[in-house]
Amino acid sequence: MDKAREIARCETVDDVLALLDDRDGWAEPWQTFFADILDASGLSYARFAARCGLSKNTVKRWRLEGGAPKSRDTYIKVGFGAAMPPQAGSDMLSRYGGYCGLNPRDAFDACCVFCLQRRAQGQMQYDYAAADALYRRLLADPPPSGPSSLTTTHLMARLSAVDTEQELSAFLQTFGAELTGRKQKLERYLEEYLTVH
């Protein structure tokens, strides 16, 4: 029976929860997805692990025994190792890790998007460590603050058009307020919550 029919036959919340517990057939497991990535790379465990900045044993375990990354950053490292375009890396984060995808409002994610774009184009020097170094270097000067006015989709389109590190620096300076908008909203919410309670 297909999953849509099974869902339609659920009568209680417990039925839905039981169906969700039976995840076979819902989604491709990480092990299968990872095996496909590894096989497509044509690299040995050691060489792929080196590209990701992970240990050979971790890569081998995921391929042969299962298991999955335990942090968002590790999924991002796999994206770099596989030279995934930003959207594919973002999809992997949400589908297999349960994390939010790459968000242009997060300054580190913006650096990852920039570096993943370059790496997917064959510029292999743009790895995870390069994204981290770029983030630290470009954010040495705090960006100007102000109200958020762009949608996340519009901001991602602007970021995707960035071609050089200088343009990325200008992007971070120009849209600095947009990049911190999410954090400011959280801080405002927490401040209001603590004031009321």
BAKOL-273298 format. One record per residue: residue number from 0; residue in one letter; x, y, z of N, C-alpha, C in turn. Coordinates in pm, 1 decimal, m for minus. Each point is the difference from the previous one (the first is absolute). Last residue first. Example, Ala and Ser with C-alpha at 12.3 -4.5 7.8 and 13.67 -1.06 7.14 Angstrom:
2
1,s,1285.0,m225.0,708.0,82.0,119.0,6.0,m77.0,109.0,73.0
0,a,29.0,m572.0,m7.0,m89.0,119.0,0.0,90.0,120.0,0.0
This chain:
197
196,h,763.1,3777.8,3190.6,m4.3,m107.2,99.9,96.9,32.6,108.1
195,v,m41.1,306.4,m355.6,m138.6,m34.7,34.4,m4.1,m101.4,112.5
194,t,419.9,125.7,m176.6,m62.5,117.5,61.1,m140.2,m32.9,48.6
193,l,243.9,m323.9,m243.1,52.9,15.2,135.8,m61.6,118.7,71.6
192,y,m118.8,m69.0,m451.2,m45.5,m112.8,80.4,45.4,14.2,145.6
191,e,154.6,310.7,m320.5,m142.1,21.5,31.2,m52.5,m110.3,91.1
190,e,439.3,m49.3,m154.3,m7.3,117.6,86.8,m145.0,27.3,43.4
189,l,80.6,m336.0,m319.9,44.4,m41.5,133.7,m8.3,114.9,99.9
188,y,m100.2,95.9,m451.1,m99.6,m90.5,56.9,37.8,m40.0,142.1
187,r,309.5,256.8,m244.6,m117.2,79.6,35.6,m106.8,m86.0,67.7
186,e,379.7,m218.3,m173.6,35.4,79.1,117.3,m118.3,84.1,47.2
185,l,m52.4,m239.8,m397.9,6.9,m90.9,113.9,31.1,77.0,127.3
184,k,9.9,238.9,m401.8,m137.5,m37.9,32.1,m2.8,m91.1,122.9
183,q,419.1,118.4,m173.9,m63.3,113.7,65.9,m142.8,m32.2,39.6
182,k,238.9,m316.3,m253.3,50.5,6.0,136.9,m66.2,114.5,77.2
181,r,m98.2,m40.8,m458.7,m54.0,m115.4,71.8,41.5,3.9,146.8
180,g,175.8,328.8,m301.3,m141.8,18.4,30.7,m59.6,m113.0,82.9
179,t,454.1,80.2,m202.2,m18.4,m15.2,143.9,m146.3,10.6,40.3
178,l,141.6,44.5,m454.2,60.3,m123.7,47.4,m19.5,m21.8,148.2
177,e,m139.6,399.9,m218.9,m85.9,m111.3,m41.8,52.9,m131.3,57.5
176,a,250.1,390.8,59.5,m119.7,3.7,84.7,m93.9,m116.0,m33.0
175,g,388.0,59.1,m266.8,31.9,m42.9,136.1,m121.1,m3.6,91.0
174,f,90.2,105.8,m494.2,m117.0,m67.8,55.0,23.3,m50.9,141.3
173,t,339.3,250.1,m234.7,m125.3,59.6,m46.0,m120.9,m59.1,70.1
172,q,433.9,m179.2,85.6,m9.2,137.5,50.1,m134.2,63.4,m36.5
171,l,96.5,m430.6,m162.1,m12.7,m6.1,145.0,m10.6,139.3,60.9
170,f,78.5,m30.7,m464.6,m133.1,m53.9,32.3,m22.1,m0.2,151.1
169,a,426.4,112.7,m159.3,m94.8,110.2,m22.8,m142.3,m44.1,33.1
168,s,329.8,m329.1,18.2,24.3,98.1,106.1,m97.6,117.1,m11.8
167,l,m2.3,m312.6,m343.2,m59.2,m58.0,120.7,17.8,95.3,117.6
166,e,204.7,114.7,m400.9,m145.1,17.8,m11.4,m71.0,m58.8,121.4
165,q,459.2,m66.6,m28.9,m25.1,142.1,19.9,m150.1,29.5,m7.1
164,e,148.7,m432.9,m98.9,5.4,25.1,144.0,m24.6,147.2,30.7
163,t,m220.8,m184.3,m448.0,134.7,9.6,56.0,m6.5,23.0,151.1
162,d,m401.6,m56.5,m276.7,101.8,m77.8,m71.6,138.3,0.3,64.4
161,v,m582.0,63.4,90.3,133.9,43.0,43.3,104.9,m90.8,m64.5
160,a,m484.1,m53.9,m28.4,60.0,78.7,m107.4,142.1,47.1,34.2
159,s,m284.4,m237.9,308.8,36.5,m91.0,m109.0,68.1,72.8,m115.3
158,l,m180.6,245.9,368.1,120.1,m73.7,39.2,48.1,m90.7,m112.6
157,r,m406.6,228.3,m58.6,111.2,95.8,1.1,131.4,m71.8,31.8
156,a,m388.8,m253.8,30.1,25.8,33.8,m140.6,116.6,97.6,m10.3
155,m,m155.5,m107.8,428.0,72.8,m113.6,m57.8,32.2,27.3,m146.6
154,l,m269.6,314.7,221.9,135.9,5.9,52.7,85.5,m113.7,m57.8
153,h,m456.3,5.1,m98.5,66.5,110.6,m68.8,146.5,10.0,43.5
152,t,m267.7,m313.9,222.2,17.2,m40.6,m139.9,74.6,107.5,m77.9
151,t,m129.0,91.1,444.3,111.6,m94.0,m3.0,28.1,m43.8,m143.6
150,t,m214.1,480.6,64.6,m40.7,m137.9,26.8,123.0,m89.2,m7.0
149,l,33.4,522.7,145.4,1.3,m93.3,m111.9,m53.4,m136.3,41.5
148,s,63.5,377.4,303.2,m102.8,34.7,m97.8,m7.4,m96.6,m117.7
147,s,187.1,122.8,551.6,1.7,m97.4,m107.9,m112.0,32.0,m98.0
146,p,265.9,367.6,323.9,m114.3,m90.9,m9.4,12.2,m92.1,m121.4
145,g,451.6,173.4,232.8,m119.6,66.2,m51.3,m111.3,m100.0,m11.4
144,s,586.1,73.4,81.5,m127.0,m57.8,43.7,m115.1,81.2,m54.8
143,p,533.8,m115.5,m179.8,m93.1,99.6,52.6,m130.4,m65.9,41.6
142,p,443.0,m295.6,28.7,m81.0,64.0,m103.0,m92.8,104.7,61.8
141,p,495.4,m146.7,195.3,m142.5,m27.8,13.6,m80.4,73.1,m107.7
140,d,505.1,m187.0,m44.4,m68.4,127.9,18.5,m148.6,m28.5,10.3
139,a,245.8,m372.8,m54.0,81.7,69.5,99.9,m58.5,138.2,29.2
138,l,m147.4,m356.6,m317.2,m83.3,54.5,105.8,81.3,64.7,110.9
137,l,196.1,m210.4,m388.4,m92.9,101.3,m49.3,m86.4,60.9,109.0
136,r,318.5,m354.0,99.5,68.2,116.9,m55.4,m98.0,111.0,m38.2
135,r,m164.5,m418.6,160.0,73.2,70.3,106.7,66.6,127.7,m51.5
134,y,m218.7,m278.9,m315.1,m97.1,52.7,97.1,70.9,82.5,107.2
133,l,265.5,m239.5,m299.5,m62.5,113.8,m67.1,m99.0,69.2,93.6
132,a,193.4,m401.1,144.5,100.2,107.1,m0.3,m56.4,127.4,m63.3
131,d,m270.7,m386.4,m10.2,16.6,45.6,137.8,99.0,116.3,7.8
130,a,m57.5,m211.7,m413.5,m123.5,71.5,35.3,10.5,57.5,141.3
129,a,348.3,m275.4,m148.2,4.5,129.4,m69.3,m124.3,82.6,32.2
128,a,20.4,m439.6,161.4,95.9,83.5,73.0,10.6,138.4,m64.6
127,y,m263.8,m324.8,m218.3,m63.4,44.8,124.4,92.4,92.7,78.5
126,d,124.9,m0.3,m504.6,m54.4,m107.8,81.8,m62.5,58.1,128.0
125,y,227.8,156.7,m474.8,m109.8,50.9,82.1,m65.7,m115.8,74.9
124,q,346.5,m71.7,m317.4,59.0,65.1,117.0,m108.1,57.4,92.3
123,m,m86.8,m208.8,m435.5,4.4,m88.6,115.5,64.7,61.8,123.7
122,q,m260.9,132.1,m455.5,102.4,71.3,76.8,13.3,m67.8,136.1
121,g,m328.9,m122.3,m344.1,133.0,m58.9,m16.1,111.2,70.8,74.3
120,q,m490.8,75.5,m1.0,52.7,41.2,m130.8,143.0,m48.3,m21.5
119,a,m227.7,m70.1,409.0,m79.1,m72.7,m99.5,46.5,33.9,m141.9
118,r,188.6,239.8,358.4,48.5,m139.3,0.3,m74.6,m82.9,m104.6
117,r,m133.7,450.7,72.9,132.6,m5.2,m62.6,47.0,m145.1,m13.0
116,q,m402.2,72.5,230.3,m15.9,35.5,m141.6,133.2,m11.1,m73.0
115,l,3.9,m58.6,464.1,m56.4,m116.9,m68.9,m21.0,28.9,m148.3
114,c,143.4,357.5,275.8,106.5,m98.9,m22.2,m51.3,m125.0,m70.3
113,f,m315.0,341.2,114.7,100.5,54.5,m91.0,104.8,m105.9,m33.9
112,v,m312.7,m111.0,327.9,m64.2,6.1,m131.8,100.6,48.5,m103.5
111,c,140.7,9.6,446.2,m6.9,m137.4,m51.5,m62.7,m3.2,m138.7
110,c,5.4,409.7,230.0,136.0,m35.3,m42.9,3.8,m141.7,m56.5
109,a,m403.0,138.1,186.0,25.3,79.6,m120.9,140.1,m30.1,m54.3
108,d,m121.0,m188.9,413.3,m64.9,m69.0,m111.3,22.6,74.5,m131.2
107,f,151.1,208.2,387.6,82.8,m117.2,m30.1,m59.7,m78.4,m116.1
106,a,m246.6,374.3,155.1,124.6,41.0,m65.9,90.0,m119.5,m32.5
105,d,m538.4,8.5,15.4,105.9,m39.4,92.7,133.2,26.4,m70.0
104,r,m395.3,65.8,m235.2,m5.0,95.7,111.0,104.4,m31.5,106.9
103,p,m87.8,m275.3,m390.2,81.0,117.0,m32.6,m2.6,106.3,109.8
102,n,m47.5,m544.0,42.9,m81.3,119.7,11.3,86.0,122.6,m29.0
101,l,m35.8,m575.1,m65.8,90.6,114.8,1.0,m81.5,127.4,m10.9
100,g,m284.3,m385.1,202.1,95.6,6.0,m109.6,90.6,120.6,13.3
99,c,m213.9,m251.7,426.8,m40.4,95.6,m102.2,109.0,2.1,m106.3
98,y,m45.7,m457.4,249.6,39.2,137.4,30.3,m59.9,93.5,m103.6
97,g,m6.7,m494.2,17.6,m108.7,61.8,73.9,32.5,143.0,41.9
96,g,253.9,m346.9,m268.5,43.9,43.8,132.0,m111.9,56.4,85.6
95,y,m64.2,m159.6,m454.6,66.8,m107.1,73.6,40.5,39.3,141.6
94,r,m242.9,308.7,m293.5,m57.5,m133.6,m21.4,62.2,m106.9,89.9
93,s,157.9,460.9,4.2,m136.6,m12.2,49.6,m54.5,m141.7,m12.7
92,l,444.3,94.6,m154.2,m12.3,41.6,140.2,m140.5,m23.1,53.7
91,m,81.1,m66.2,m460.8,55.4,m108.5,81.0,m13.8,32.0,148.8
90,d,m118.6,333.9,m309.7,m99.5,m108.8,0.3,47.7,m116.5,86.7
89,s,301.1,351.1,m69.4,m111.0,46.5,82.1,m107.8,m108.3,13.1
88,g,358.1,m72.9,m293.2,46.0,m5.4,139.0,m109.7,39.3,96.5
87,a,m88.3,45.5,m455.7,8.7,m142.3,33.6,47.0,m17.4,144.2
86,q,m6.8,436.0,m173.9,m136.3,m49.9,18.9,m0.9,m147.8,37.0
85,p,423.5,219.3,m99.7,m64.1,40.9,126.1,m139.8,m57.7,21.7
84,p,335.4,m288.0,m294.7,m46.1,137.7,m12.0,m75.1,38.9,129.0
83,m,380.5,m376.0,32.4,m141.7,22.2,m30.0,m27.0,147.6,m27.1
82,a,412.4,m304.6,95.3,m7.6,117.0,m89.3,m143.7,24.5,m45.6
81,a,176.8,m326.5,330.3,m63.0,m45.6,m123.1,m10.3,110.7,m105.0
80,g,182.5,93.5,427.2,75.0,m114.4,m49.9,m52.8,m50.9,m132.7
79,f,m232.8,344.9,230.0,125.2,48.0,m57.9,79.8,m114.9,m58.9
78,g,m389.4,m114.1,226.6,m34.2,76.7,m119.7,123.7,54.5,m69.1
77,v,53.7,m205.6,414.0,m26.1,m101.6,m102.8,m36.6,69.5,m131.2
76,k,48.7,275.2,372.7,131.2,m50.5,m43.4,m16.0,m106.9,m108.1
75,i,m387.7,163.1,207.3,55.7,101.4,m89.9,135.3,m45.5,m52.3
74,y,m201.8,m266.6,326.5,m72.7,m11.1,m127.0,56.1,99.8,m101.6
73,t,170.2,33.3,428.0,50.7,m120.8,m65.5,m73.0,m24.5,m131.4
72,d,m139.9,358.0,279.3,127.9,28.1,m64.3,55.1,m122.1,m72.9
71,r,m389.9,m42.6,266.5,m27.6,72.9,m124.3,129.6,25.2,m76.4
70,s,m10.2,m421.3,327.9,m9.8,145.1,8.5,m26.2,59.6,m138.0
69,k,65.7,m470.0,89.7,m65.2,38.8,124.8,m9.0,151.7,16.4
68,p,18.7,m389.5,m434.8,64.8,109.8,70.8,m80.4,42.3,122.5
67,a,m77.9,m498.5,m132.9,m9.8,126.4,m72.2,75.0,107.6,77.1
66,g,m100.5,m587.2,m64.2,33.0,114.1,83.4,m5.1,124.8,m86.7
65,g,125.4,m500.9,m189.2,m107.0,95.7,27.1,47.2,106.1,96.4
64,e,263.3,m370.2,m202.3,m80.8,m36.7,116.4,m119.3,91.0,25.4
63,l,324.1,47.3,m378.3,m18.7,m143.8,19.6,m100.2,m35.6,110.3
62,r,110.4,462.0,m126.8,m21.2,m74.4,m125.1,m37.6,m144.9,25.6
61,w,113.7,290.3,361.9,m124.9,45.4,m61.7,m32.2,m82.3,m124.1
60,r,416.3,m84.8,208.5,m113.1,m45.3,82.6,m133.3,41.1,m61.8
59,k,398.3,158.4,m202.0,m16.1,m144.3,m23.0,m120.0,m54.0,78.3
58,v,123.8,448.4,72.1,m52.5,m16.4,m135.9,m27.2,m147.5,m29.0
57,t,211.2,99.3,405.2,m136.7,52.2,0.7,m65.2,m22.5,m135.5
56,n,456.4,m109.4,46.6,m86.2,m96.7,68.8,m145.4,46.3,4.4
55,k,337.7,287.6,m175.1,m27.0,m111.1,m91.3,m96.8,m98.5,64.2
54,s,m17.9,510.7,163.5,88.7,m115.6,7.8,m43.9,m107.8,m99.9
53,l,m71.0,533.8,m98.9,m49.5,m101.7,94.5,99.1,m115.9,5.5
52,g,m33.4,398.1,m303.1,57.3,37.4,129.0,m49.3,m92.4,110.3
51,c,m87.0,m12.1,m490.3,m103.1,46.6,92.5,58.3,57.9,128.8
50,r,280.5,m192.5,m337.1,m73.8,110.7,m63.6,m103.1,60.7,93.8
49,a,229.7,m386.3,139.6,89.8,116.3,m0.1,m67.7,120.7,m63.4
48,a,m226.6,m410.7,m12.6,3.8,51.8,136.8,87.5,124.7,7.7
47,f,m7.5,m235.7,m402.3,m125.6,72.4,18.5,m3.4,62.3,139.7
46,r,369.9,m268.5,m99.5,2.7,123.2,m80.2,m129.2,79.4,16.1
45,a,36.0,m422.5,221.4,97.9,95.8,53.1,m1.4,131.0,m78.0
44,y,m269.7,m363.2,m148.1,m48.1,52.6,127.7,91.9,109.7,51.9
43,s,21.7,m47.1,m517.6,10.9,m97.1,109.4,m57.6,63.1,126.7
42,l,m182.1,162.3,m485.1,112.5,11.9,92.5,m0.1,m112.8,102.9
41,g,m329.0,129.8,m355.7,107.9,m84.8,m49.0,122.9,1.0,89.4
40,s,m463.4,222.7,5.3,126.7,73.9,10.0,115.6,m79.4,m59.6
39,a,m438.0,m184.8,39.7,7.5,97.1,m109.8,132.2,76.6,2.0
38,d,m96.7,m302.7,353.8,23.0,m73.1,m124.6,16.5,96.3,m118.0
37,l,m116.4,185.4,417.6,135.6,m55.1,3.5,33.8,m71.1,m130.4
36,i,m439.9,158.8,58.7,94.2,112.4,m8.3,143.2,m52.6,m10.1
35,d,m336.0,m316.7,74.1,m9.5,53.8,m136.1,97.8,115.5,m21.1
34,a,m43.5,m179.5,432.3,68.2,m96.3,m88.0,m1.3,49.5,m144.2
33,f,m243.9,246.1,318.0,144.2,19.7,14.5,78.1,m94.2,m91.1
32,f,m468.2,m50.0,19.5,34.1,129.3,m59.7,151.2,21.2,2.0
31,t,m162.6,m376.1,223.2,m16.3,m15.3,m144.8,41.1,127.7,m72.5
30,q,m2.0,10.2,470.9,102.8,m93.0,m46.5,m5.9,m15.8,m151.8
29,w,m334.9,258.8,226.0,127.9,68.4,m16.1,105.9,m93.1,m59.3
28,p,m508.8,m121.4,m114.1,82.5,16.0,120.3,133.5,67.2,m32.5
27,e,m475.9,75.8,m254.2,124.1,m72.1,m17.3,84.4,19.6,126.3
26,a,m523.5,35.2,54.9,111.2,74.7,m58.7,121.1,m90.8,m11.4
25,w,m432.7,m172.9,107.6,m29.2,143.7,1.1,109.6,77.2,m70.4
24,g,4.2,m481.3,81.3,m70.3,42.6,m119.5,m29.4,148.9,m3.6
23,d,74.0,m205.3,467.3,43.5,m70.0,m121.1,m83.1,46.9,m118.6
22,r,m56.4,135.4,470.6,53.8,91.4,m100.7,46.1,m70.6,m126.9
21,d,m310.3,m40.0,453.2,33.6,m96.0,m104.4,49.4,79.0,m121.1
20,d,m141.8,250.6,357.3,104.4,m86.7,55.6,46.1,m104.6,m101.0
19,l,m365.1,281.9,m103.9,125.9,73.0,m7.5,116.0,m81.3,56.7
18,l,m435.1,m173.5,34.5,39.6,2.0,m140.0,134.2,71.4,m17.5
17,a,m199.3,2.4,422.4,45.9,m135.1,m31.3,49.1,m7.6,m144.6
16,l,m197.1,400.6,139.8,130.2,m18.9,63.8,57.2,m138.5,m29.4
15,v,m435.7,95.1,m149.4,97.2,78.4,m75.8,139.9,m19.6,57.2
14,d,m356.8,m197.1,231.2,17.1,m65.4,m129.7,107.2,71.4,m83.4
13,d,m130.3,195.4,407.9,83.2,m118.7,22.5,23.5,m76.8,m129.7
12,v,m298.1,363.0,0.0,137.8,47.0,5.8,94.6,m118.2,20.4
11,t,m452.8,m129.0,m233.9,38.3,67.7,123.8,144.2,48.8,m11.2
10,e,m216.8,m223.8,m361.6,m117.2,56.8,65.1,33.6,76.7,127.2
9,c,221.9,m187.0,m512.2,24.0,31.5,141.6,m123.3,67.7,59.7
8,r,58.0,m119.8,m469.5,m71.6,m95.3,85.1,22.2,25.4,149.2
7,a,221.4,252.1,m349.8,m144.1,25.6,m8.4,m79.7,m91.8,92.9
6,i,467.3,m66.1,m48.7,m27.6,124.3,73.1,m149.9,26.7,2.8
5,e,145.4,m359.8,m256.6,18.4,m29.2,142.0,m31.3,123.6,84.2
4,r,m0.5,49.6,m465.7,m117.6,m76.5,45.5,9.1,m31.8,149.1
3,a,369.1,210.6,m201.9,m114.0,92.2,m0.2,m126.7,m70.1,49.6
2,k,402.7,m251.6,m65.5,m1.7,79.2,123.8,m118.3,94.8,6.0
1,d,m38.5,m464.5,m278.9,84.8,118.5,m3.1,m23.3,85.8,124.1
0,m,m31.5,m544.4,m37.8,m85.1,116.9,0.0,90.2,123.8,0.0
